[in-house]
Amino acid sequence: MPGHKGISTIGCEGLDITEIDGADSLYEAQGIIRESEINAGTLFGANTYYSTEGSSLCIRAMLYLTALYAKHKGERTTVLAGRNAHKTFLSVVALLDIDVEWLYPEQNSSYVSCPITAGYLEKIIIGTEHKPTAVYVTSPDYLGNILDLAAISAVCRKYGILLLVDNAHGAYLKFLHPSRHPIDSGADMCCDSAHKTLPVLTGGAYLHISHSAPEMLVHKAKDAIALFGSTSPSYLILQSLDCANRYISLDYPKKLAEFIGEVEELKVKLRKNNYDVLEGEQLKISLKTTSYGYSGIEFSQILSERNITCEFCDPDFVVFMLTPEIGSDGLKMLEAALLAITEKQSASATAPTLTVMKKLLSVREAMLSPSEVIPAQEAVGRILALPSVSCPPAVPIAVPGEELSAQAVETFKYYGIKNITVVK
Ligand SMILES: Cc1ncc(COP(=O)(O)O)c(C=O)c1O
């Protein structure tokens, strides 16, 4: 193996090796892969492990480690999780039969965001019957909101609770001055999709464990990744992660700072032109297009006619995920395209407000129940069986096990979700 024997069809086969002598082995890494992971760990200031299956694999590993930790302490695993968790979180919660309590946004927000403050988190922790093993939040989220993780981690520490962060969108945060990376803000573990913001092949990601996190998490990290990962990790992706170490340690922080300066200038120009540019992450431009007279979907179609593909659009927003790789010319192209679109009267439709839904089954029970696909519009009163979301943003509107309210069904309609899977 591999069957291509290095003979070129698409061009990269020569680099696509397997666990041959000298190439080390990801899950038992003791040679060049381990050396490369240690190099990455030095750059990130953490115990760092590679994933060739994205942050998705790291999220499964983090939750497994959390379950081991709970067992070690003689507790049942309970996680207090931001409601905008990526759907992978739900799949591992079902696999490991973890109890989840949801943290809902403090203020009205898009379902892809979950703005919470440390004070609010503390109130919830005090009010819960059983102290959670971990708090799990997504920061940055799809729209670029970043939580105050330093304050949130202080609350977690005060109550002896682990802090896990889905930092899939924020690998680059480490290289800002000062760093805004979750590990530097006190998280115990986080995942970074290297492939989303660094020049790494799709699938390349890191699991980071803080040097101050409980030792057992570090000892079991490789086992956790191996438990869920393919036994054929991609060496192409591993090589790409290795090359990223060199890329970062050359002049990436400087390149990033200069590029962010240019992105900031573009944001200023867009605001002057009446664009509603969201505050938040430096490498994202998130526009509330409805304030400019367009639905996000309509807006993204206009841009695609100009050869610009946004990362994400929904009825209200478009999001561009930028990296220094697009360079000044790429930014100029985006600027010209955006400034050429004329403002219209504000679009009036607004997303329905999501209220708390009744939980009738656990996520695991619901996902393992016999199910059927039905039109979303006929789903009031039914129990959701599978997270009915595509990627992006892969954030569930309702969670398996919940009884679907009229508002949930309205929300499916608003976001164009036509069919959903419910318990039979
Ligand atoms: C917030 C968030 N978490 C996790 C993931 C999964 O990351 P990956 O695609 O690297 O597995 C994504 C992917 O889009 C994401 O947006």
Ligand as a Chemical Component Dictionary entry (heavy atoms), coordinates in Angstrom:
data_LIG
# 
_chem_comp.id                   LIG 
_chem_comp.type                 NON-POLYMER 
_chem_comp.pdbx_formal_charge   0 
_chem_comp.three_letter_code    LIG 
# 
loop_
_chem_comp_atom.comp_id 
_chem_comp_atom.atom_id 
_chem_comp_atom.alt_atom_id 
_chem_comp_atom.type_symbol 
_chem_comp_atom.charge 
_chem_comp_atom.model_Cartn_x 
_chem_comp_atom.model_Cartn_y 
_chem_comp_atom.model_Cartn_z 
_chem_comp_atom.pdbx_ordinal 
LIG C1 C1 C 0 -16.669 25.645 14.567 1  
LIG C2 C2 C 0 -16.177 24.397 13.892 2  
LIG N1 N1 N 0 -15.758 23.380 14.644 3  
LIG C3 C3 C 0 -15.283 22.237 14.112 4  
LIG C4 C4 C 0 -15.241 22.073 12.755 5  
LIG C5 C5 C 0 -14.707 20.802 12.196 6  
LIG O1 O1 O 0 -13.452 21.060 11.689 7  
LIG P1 P1 P 0 -12.741 20.133 10.591 8  
LIG O2 O2 O 0 -13.406 20.436 9.303  9  
LIG O3 O3 O 0 -11.316 20.574 10.656 10 
LIG O4 O4 O 0 -12.930 18.729 11.018 11 
LIG C6 C6 C 0 -15.679 23.110 11.908 12 
LIG C7 C7 C 0 -15.656 22.930 10.463 13 
LIG O5 O5 O 0 -16.200 23.642 9.689  14 
LIG C8 C8 C 0 -16.162 24.294 12.501 15 
LIG O6 O6 O 0 -16.611 25.312 11.746 16 
# 
loop_
_chem_comp_bond.comp_id 
_chem_comp_bond.atom_id_1 
_chem_comp_bond.atom_id_2 
_chem_comp_bond.value_order 
_chem_comp_bond.pdbx_ordinal 
LIG C1 C2 SING 1  
LIG C2 N1 SING 2  
LIG C2 C8 DOUB 3  
LIG N1 C3 DOUB 4  
LIG C3 C4 SING 5  
LIG C4 C5 SING 6  
LIG C4 C6 DOUB 7  
LIG C5 O1 SING 8  
LIG O1 P1 SING 9  
LIG P1 O2 DOUB 10 
LIG P1 O3 SING 11 
LIG P1 O4 SING 12 
LIG C6 C7 SING 13 
LIG C6 C8 SING 14 
LIG C7 O5 DOUB 15 
LIG C8 O6 SING 16 
# 
